[in-house]
Amino acid sequence: MNDIPATLFGFSRRLRDGDLCLTELGDGSGVILDLDGHQVLTLNGSGVVLVDAIAAGTLAIDDLAKILRERFDVEEMVAERDVQAFLEELGGYV
């Protein structure tokens, strides 16, 4: 196990009644495993931040965009556009 790069180790937690599992990787990215549908979704760092916020109960696009703006220093319009696109791509996974 010592031969595996540290960036492969992450923190896993269950989402949405336990049928989804989010694993954050050491580089800030992550994956969502759909245990029932046998699918894997890859996330960049901003995707992980958004999934964390959604899992914690933040659902409004404005609030999610604010989190992105604060965390990644992006403009309001860019953050809102990115959140909207992310939610559409994510579908009903979270």
CYANA upper distance limits for C-alpha pairs under 8 A (distance plus 0.5 A):
  4 ILE  CA      8 LEU  CA      7.52
  5 PRO  CA      9 PHE  CA      8.21
  6 ALA  CA     26 GLY  CA      7.19
  7 THR  CA     25 LEU  CA      6.53
  7 THR  CA     26 GLY  CA      4.55
  7 THR  CA     27 ASP  CA      6.20
  8 LEU  CA     25 LEU  CA      6.31
  8 LEU  CA     26 GLY  CA      6.63
  9 PHE  CA     25 LEU  CA      6.41
  9 PHE  CA     26 GLY  CA      6.49
 10 GLY  CA     23 THR  CA      6.61
 10 GLY  CA     24 GLU  CA      5.45
 10 GLY  CA     25 LEU  CA      4.81
 10 GLY  CA     26 GLY  CA      6.06
 11 PHE  CA     23 THR  CA      5.91
 11 PHE  CA     24 GLU  CA      5.67
 11 PHE  CA     25 LEU  CA      7.43
 12 SER  CA     21 CYS  CA      7.10
 12 SER  CA     22 LEU  CA      5.95
 12 SER  CA     23 THR  CA      4.59
 12 SER  CA     24 GLU  CA      6.85
 13 ARG  CA     21 CYS  CA      6.03
 13 ARG  CA     22 LEU  CA      5.91
 13 ARG  CA     23 THR  CA      7.04
 14 ARG  CA     18 GLY  CA      5.50
 14 ARG  CA     19 ASP  CA      7.62
 14 ARG  CA     20 LEU  CA      6.15
 14 ARG  CA     21 CYS  CA      4.83
 14 ARG  CA     22 LEU  CA      6.73
 15 LEU  CA     19 ASP  CA      7.27
 15 LEU  CA     20 LEU  CA      5.44
 15 LEU  CA     21 CYS  CA      6.17
 15 LEU  CA     22 LEU  CA      7.37
 15 LEU  CA     55 ALA  CA      7.23
 15 LEU  CA     94 VAL  CA      7.39
 16 ARG  CA     20 LEU  CA      6.66
 16 ARG  CA     55 ALA  CA      8.20
 16 ARG  CA     93 TYR  CA      8.41
 16 ARG  CA     94 VAL  CA      6.61
 19 ASP  CA     34 ASP  CA      6.77
 19 ASP  CA     35 LEU  CA      5.86
 19 ASP  CA     36 ASP  CA      6.62
 20 LEU  CA     32 ILE  CA      7.08
 20 LEU  CA     33 LEU  CA      6.11
 20 LEU  CA     34 ASP  CA      5.25
 20 LEU  CA     35 LEU  CA      6.34
 20 LEU  CA     36 ASP  CA      8.40
 20 LEU  CA     93 TYR  CA      8.18
 21 CYS  CA     32 ILE  CA      6.00
 21 CYS  CA     33 LEU  CA      5.60
 21 CYS  CA     34 ASP  CA      7.22
 21 CYS  CA     35 LEU  CA      7.92
 22 LEU  CA     30 GLY  CA      7.47
 22 LEU  CA     31 VAL  CA      6.27
 22 LEU  CA     32 ILE  CA      4.95
 22 LEU  CA     33 LEU  CA      6.97
 23 THR  CA     30 GLY  CA      5.93
 23 THR  CA     31 VAL  CA      5.89
 23 THR  CA     32 ILE  CA      6.91
 24 GLU  CA     28 GLY  CA      6.99
 24 GLU  CA     29 SER  CA      6.50
 24 GLU  CA     30 GLY  CA      4.74
 24 GLU  CA     31 VAL  CA      7.18
 24 GLU  CA     48 VAL  CA      7.72
 25 LEU  CA     29 SER  CA      5.96
 25 LEU  CA     30 GLY  CA      5.73
 25 LEU  CA     31 VAL  CA      8.46
 28 GLY  CA     44 ASN  CA      7.58
 28 GLY  CA     45 GLY  CA      5.46
 28 GLY  CA     48 VAL  CA      8.06
 29 SER  CA     42 THR  CA      8.25
 29 SER  CA     43 LEU  CA      6.09
 29 SER  CA     44 ASN  CA      4.92
 29 SER  CA     45 GLY  CA      5.09
 29 SER  CA     47 GLY  CA      8.23
 29 SER  CA     48 VAL  CA      6.96
 30 GLY  CA     42 THR  CA      6.49
 30 GLY  CA     43 LEU  CA      5.47
 30 GLY  CA     44 ASN  CA      6.90
 30 GLY  CA     45 GLY  CA      7.76
 30 GLY  CA     48 VAL  CA      6.67
 31 VAL  CA     40 VAL  CA      7.13
 31 VAL  CA     41 LEU  CA      5.98
 31 VAL  CA     42 THR  CA      4.93
 31 VAL  CA     43 LEU  CA      6.14
 32 ILE  CA     40 VAL  CA      6.20
 32 ILE  CA     41 LEU  CA      5.53
 32 ILE  CA     42 THR  CA      6.95
 32 ILE  CA     43 LEU  CA      8.15
 33 LEU  CA     38 HIS  CA      7.74
 33 LEU  CA     39 GLN  CA      6.52
 33 LEU  CA     40 VAL  CA      5.23
 33 LEU  CA     41 LEU  CA      7.07
 34 ASP  CA     38 HIS  CA      5.91
 34 ASP  CA     39 GLN  CA      5.57
 34 ASP  CA     40 VAL  CA      6.70
 35 LEU  CA     39 GLN  CA      7.73
 43 LEU  CA     47 GLY  CA      5.58
 43 LEU  CA     48 VAL  CA      6.53
 44 ASN  CA     48 VAL  CA      6.90
 45 GLY  CA     49 VAL  CA      6.88
 46 SER  CA     50 LEU  CA      6.69
 46 SER  CA     68 LEU  CA      7.53
 46 SER  CA     72 PHE  CA      8.39
 47 GLY  CA     51 VAL  CA      6.60
 47 GLY  CA     86 PHE  CA      7.99
 48 VAL  CA     52 ASP  CA      6.61
 49 VAL  CA     53 ALA  CA      6.77
 49 VAL  CA     68 LEU  CA      8.22
 50 LEU  CA     54 ILE  CA      6.60
 50 LEU  CA     64 LEU  CA      7.15
 50 LEU  CA     67 ILE  CA      8.41
 50 LEU  CA     68 LEU  CA      8.17
 50 LEU  CA     83 VAL  CA      8.48
 51 VAL  CA     55 ALA  CA      6.47
 51 VAL  CA     94 VAL  CA      7.61
 52 ASP  CA     56 ALA  CA      6.68
 53 ALA  CA     57 GLY  CA      6.96
 53 ALA  CA     58 THR  CA      5.83
 53 ALA  CA     59 LEU  CA      8.35
 53 ALA  CA     64 LEU  CA      7.67
 54 ILE  CA     58 THR  CA      5.29
 54 ILE  CA     59 LEU  CA      6.18
 54 ILE  CA     64 LEU  CA      8.50
 54 ILE  CA     94 VAL  CA      7.55
 55 ALA  CA     94 VAL  CA      7.35
 58 THR  CA     63 ASP  CA      7.28
 58 THR  CA     64 LEU  CA      7.26
 59 LEU  CA     63 ASP  CA      7.76
 59 LEU  CA     64 LEU  CA      7.51
 60 ALA  CA     64 LEU  CA      6.77
 61 ILE  CA     65 ALA  CA      6.48
 61 ILE  CA     80 GLU  CA      7.30
 61 ILE  CA     83 VAL  CA      7.08
 61 ILE  CA     84 GLN  CA      7.52
 62 ASP  CA     66 LYS  CA      6.65
 62 ASP  CA     80 GLU  CA      7.36
 63 ASP  CA     67 ILE  CA      6.88
 64 LEU  CA     68 LEU  CA      6.94
 64 LEU  CA     80 GLU  CA      8.48
 64 LEU  CA     83 VAL  CA      7.29
 65 ALA  CA     69 ARG  CA      6.64
 65 ALA  CA     76 GLU  CA      7.57
 65 ALA  CA     79 ALA  CA      5.43
 65 ALA  CA     80 GLU  CA      5.60
 65 ALA  CA     82 ASP  CA      8.46
 65 ALA  CA     83 VAL  CA      6.61
 66 LYS  CA     70 GLU  CA      6.65
 66 LYS  CA     76 GLU  CA      8.07
 66 LYS  CA     79 ALA  CA      7.98
 67 ILE  CA     71 ARG  CA      6.55
 68 LEU  CA     72 PHE  CA      6.14
 68 LEU  CA     73 ASP  CA      7.76
 68 LEU  CA     74 VAL  CA      7.58
 68 LEU  CA     79 ALA  CA      6.65
 69 ARG  CA     73 ASP  CA      5.31
 69 ARG  CA     74 VAL  CA      5.36
 69 ARG  CA     75 GLU  CA      6.96
 69 ARG  CA     76 GLU  CA      7.18
 69 ARG  CA     79 ALA  CA      6.76
 70 GLU  CA     74 VAL  CA      8.23
 74 VAL  CA     78 VAL  CA      7.05
 74 VAL  CA     79 ALA  CA      6.73
 75 GLU  CA     79 ALA  CA      6.64
 76 GLU  CA     80 GLU  CA      6.65
 77 MET  CA     81 ARG  CA      6.61
 78 VAL  CA     82 ASP  CA      6.52
 79 ALA  CA     83 VAL  CA      6.56
 80 GLU  CA     84 GLN  CA      6.66
 81 ARG  CA     85 ALA  CA      6.70
 82 ASP  CA     86 PHE  CA      6.49
 83 VAL  CA     87 LEU  CA      6.60
 84 GLN  CA     88 GLU  CA      6.76
 85 ALA  CA     89 GLU  CA      6.68
 86 PHE  CA     90 LEU  CA      6.40
 87 LEU  CA     91 GLY  CA      6.56
 90 LEU  CA     94 VAL  CA      7.97
